[in-house]
Amino acid sequence: MTNKQSNSDTVPLPPRLPRNEAELKRSIILLGNRKQTELKASARRELESLIGVYPTVKEAALWKRVLRRACQEVIQHAK
């Protein structure tokens, strides 16, 4: 097994995970916005309160994918 394979097995998560479905959805939206541009102060504070940090563009892209998958799983389990 190479290092590349072992690194792909563990995905770094944000320091804090959203506590409910509404927070999860809002985090995904804000991470998508962060991926594209710097957020304004109020949106930046909101994202920091939701996930614990203000991510880099690269972190925002990765965390958005991870949280979107989690959101899909939550919705599927709720059905």
C-alpha contacts under 8 A as a table, 3 or more apart, distances in Angstrom:
res1	aa1	res2	aa2	distance
1	M	5	Q	6.45
1	M	6	S	7.18
2	T	5	Q	5.42
2	T	6	S	6.59
3	N	6	S	5.14
3	N	7	N	6.04
4	K	7	N	5.26
4	K	8	S	6.39
5	Q	8	S	5.30
5	Q	9	D	6.65
6	S	9	D	5.26
6	S	10	T	7.15
7	N	10	T	5.67
7	N	11	V	7.61
8	S	11	V	6.64
13	L	16	R	7.99
13	L	17	L	7.91
13	L	63	W	6.57
13	L	66	V	7.86
14	P	17	L	6.41
14	P	51	I	5.85
14	P	52	G	7.01
14	P	53	V	7.46
14	P	63	W	6.89
15	P	51	I	6.29
15	P	52	G	5.58
15	P	53	V	7.13
16	R	50	L	7.08
16	R	51	I	4.54
16	R	52	G	5.13
17	L	24	L	7.97
17	L	50	L	7.16
17	L	51	I	5.53
18	P	21	E	7.67
18	P	23	E	5.23
18	P	24	L	5.15
18	P	27	S	7.36
18	P	50	L	5.89
18	P	51	I	6.45
19	R	23	E	6.39
19	R	24	L	7.26
20	N	23	E	5.42
20	N	24	L	6.14
21	E	24	L	4.92
21	E	25	K	6.15
21	E	71	C	7.24
21	E	74	V	7.73
22	A	25	K	5.25
22	A	26	R	6.19
23	E	26	R	5.09
23	E	27	S	5.96
23	E	50	L	6.78
24	L	27	S	5.14
24	L	28	I	6.32
24	L	67	L	7.05
24	L	71	C	6.74
25	K	28	I	5.18
25	K	29	I	6.41
25	K	71	C	7.28
26	R	29	I	5.12
26	R	30	L	6.21
27	S	30	L	5.16
27	S	31	L	5.96
27	S	47	L	6.43
27	S	50	L	6.49
27	S	51	I	7.37
27	S	64	K	7.83
28	I	31	L	5.13
28	I	32	G	6.14
28	I	64	K	5.37
28	I	67	L	6.58
28	I	68	R	6.58
29	I	32	G	5.14
29	I	33	N	6.35
30	L	33	N	4.99
30	L	34	R	6.04
30	L	43	A	7.33
30	L	47	L	6.39
31	L	34	R	4.87
31	L	35	K	6.07
31	L	47	L	7.70
31	L	60	A	5.10
31	L	61	A	6.97
31	L	63	W	7.44
31	L	64	K	5.70
32	G	35	K	5.10
32	G	36	Q	6.81
32	G	60	A	7.04
32	G	61	A	7.04
32	G	64	K	6.61
33	N	36	Q	5.38
33	N	37	T	6.31
33	N	38	E	7.96
33	N	39	L	7.20
34	R	37	T	5.21
34	R	38	E	5.84
34	R	39	L	6.04
34	R	55	P	7.85
34	R	57	V	6.38
34	R	60	A	6.33
35	K	57	V	4.87
35	K	58	K	7.29
35	K	60	A	5.56
35	K	61	A	5.74
36	Q	57	V	7.49
39	L	42	S	7.96
39	L	43	A	5.83
39	L	44	R	5.41
40	K	43	A	5.48
40	K	44	R	5.95
41	A	44	R	5.01
41	A	45	R	6.14
42	S	45	R	5.21
42	S	46	E	6.22
43	A	46	E	4.99
43	A	47	L	6.14
44	R	47	L	5.22
44	R	48	E	6.15
44	R	54	Y	6.73
45	R	48	E	5.03
45	R	49	S	6.13
46	E	49	S	5.13
46	E	50	L	6.23
47	L	50	L	5.02
47	L	51	I	6.14
47	L	52	G	7.56
47	L	53	V	7.35
47	L	54	Y	6.69
48	E	51	I	5.48
48	E	52	G	4.76
48	E	53	V	4.56
48	E	54	Y	5.30
49	S	52	G	5.46
49	S	53	V	7.47
51	I	54	Y	7.97
55	P	58	K	7.73
55	P	59	E	5.44
55	P	60	A	5.54
56	T	59	E	5.10
56	T	60	A	6.03
57	V	60	A	5.08
57	V	61	A	6.30
58	K	61	A	5.27
58	K	62	L	6.37
59	E	62	L	5.14
59	E	63	W	5.88
60	A	63	W	5.21
60	A	64	K	5.86
61	A	64	K	5.29
61	A	65	R	6.52
62	L	65	R	5.37
62	L	66	V	6.41
63	W	66	V	4.98
63	W	67	L	5.94
64	K	67	L	5.21
64	K	68	R	5.90
65	R	68	R	5.15
65	R	69	R	6.31
66	V	69	R	5.31
66	V	70	A	6.40
67	L	70	A	4.88
67	L	71	C	6.03
68	R	71	C	4.94
68	R	72	Q	6.24
69	R	72	Q	5.15
69	R	73	E	6.31
70	A	73	E	5.05
70	A	74	V	6.20
71	C	74	V	5.08
71	C	75	I	6.27
72	Q	75	I	5.19
72	Q	76	Q	6.18
73	E	76	Q	5.07
73	E	77	H	6.13
74	V	77	H	5.22
74	V	78	A	6.18
75	I	78	A	5.11
75	I	79	K	6.63
76	Q	79	K	5.47
